[in-house]
Amino acid sequence: MSAASGLLETHDLVVGYVAGVDILHGVDVHVAEGEIVTIAGPNGAGKSTLVRSICGLLPARSGQVLFRGEDISRTKAHAIARKGVGYVPQLNNVFVSMTVEENLELGAIARRRTALRERIAAMYELFPRLKERRRQRAGTLSGGERQMLAMARTLIPEPDVLVLDEPSAGLAPTLVGLIFERIAAINKTGVTILMVEQNARRALAMSHHGYMLDLGRNRFRGTGRELLDNPRVVELYLGIDRRGVRARPIPGEDRAEG
C-alpha cells in the first residue's frame, strides 16, 4: 500500500447515540499509511464520536468506515482491534488494580500470536518510565504515566494504526510535551496515528494532515501547516479575538475549506 493510499477512511459518515438525533452529519476523513492525522474542533463537535465509531464502539447509521479498503462500519470492536486498529480512550484506559506489567500482558488478547515478551521489552524501550514501575499498580501512576501505559498496552499486538482520544487531556504542562514526544516516536516505528486533541496547535504542528470538525461536519481540512497558517482556522478555533474571547464558529458555514 502506497503512502498516498487510504489505510483508514470514513465516507459520508452519519452517527448518533439517540434515535433521531445525529451527532455526525456526513464526515469524511482520510488517513494514509505512516501519517499522523489530527481531528480537532470545539467541544461538542463530534470528535470523540467519530473515533468511537471508527473503532466499532458506535455503529454508523449510514456512510462507511474503511480499513485497508474493507468496510468495517458494522464490525464489532474486538474484531476491528484484531484487524490492526488500536484504540486508546481518554478515560478509564488502564486497569488500576493491576501492575504495569500485568496491564501490558493483557494487550496480547487483541492478537493471539503476539510475541508477548518481545513486545513488552519493546514497550519498555519506548517508555523507559514504565520499566521503572513495572511492578507498581497502575492506579498509583501519575496521569502521564497512565497515558503512556494505555498507549503501550494498545501497541503490544502491533496495530497498524493507533487511535488516540485526547491523549494530553488533564495532564500537567510538563507531561504534555512528553506525551507528544512519545506519539512522534511511535509514529517513527511505522505506526499510523489518528488522534483527537484539544491542544490543536501542538497536535497540528506534528501532523501530516488535519481536520477541523464543528457541529458534526467537516469545516476545514489540509496539512497540519496549512491549517495552522489558515487565518480563518486561527480566527475560529485557534485564536483569541480583541476582547480576549475565543471566537465562535459561524452558524451554517459547513463547507470544508483549506
Disulfide bonds with the S-S distance in Angstrom:
none
